[in-house]
């Protein structure tokens, strides 16, 4: 399925246009790069400068086709602010097919920059997200779609419109090659209530634990089908590990025996690796007083960087705004490339970063 509109270019036309931007000399720059300039040009120059298939993670939070000006003042910033005084950080005026093609052209270049194990997170508003999903299916392939993530961005609204309150937005997560992409299975810790519910037993020194069977489905004629302290595994099952290892666990007091002589392995709450992060994100609300309009939650960006890149990976945000994605990458020992055409954005980003080269185009 594809969207069709009058000004839509072919991918070949987009890539040929990118070739018009010459290579730039980055030999005297630092590893981390912050570009002040229009991002189609920057993405093109990166492609022509040896960055094709080099970037492991892209996160973008582009304009949402709101038709608003986003303003910053000395006193505070708001997500959509229209004070009488202040500096326009950026104008979000593109709508309709102009907006969709603006996004699509850049996504084509981003796909070319992504490594074979790379992925992209596209943060977008619910009003336009369904169109962007179709474009991303076209550019990256439906088979490379990973997740449609709902992010709770604010506290409940109580506006007077005839509608339900809106407190969510959308993150579309795609891989360059699904199954080959970096995914580090970062988890989140259990809540206290979950610990108490899942680990009801308490040992002599106060550690919470539960128990699990020592056996698993399927018979085995090998070592795991043998006797453990004189016991065979139940019919149709096998021990999870060798009887010798089970004896060692028993000697360490890590196996609990029921009243009728059934052994089970102890699993302690303080050794739990955490729970898998789901596709509804409740804890990553936007800062109330951001440094830059539409600045996103820093913990969310750090989690994304941890999840979908490795140390020394290149992380890119070509609508970098406040530079939060770049600072998350820097904190976690990743390389970064940031791009923005707003002078305000470059100023705010620069204040949050260190050890980088600023390149003005």
Secondary structure, 3 states (H helix, E strand, C coil): CCCCCCCCCCHHHHHHHHCCCCCCCCCCCCCCEEEECCHHHHHHHHHCCCCCCCEEEEEECCCCCCCCEEEECCCCECCCCCCCCCEEEEECCCCHHHHHHHHHHHHHHHHHHEEEEEEEEEEECCCCHHHHHHHHHHHHCHHHEEEEEEEECCCCCCCCCCCCCCCEEEEEEEECCCCCCCCCCCEECCCHHHHHHHCCEECCCCCEEEEEECEEECCCCCHHHCCECCECCCCCEEECCCHHHHHHHHHCCCEEECCCCCEEEEEEHHHCCCEECCCEECCCCCCCCCCCCCCCCHHHHHHHHHHHCCCCCEEEECCCCCCHHHHHHHHCCCEEEEEECCHHHHHHHHHCCCCCEEEEC
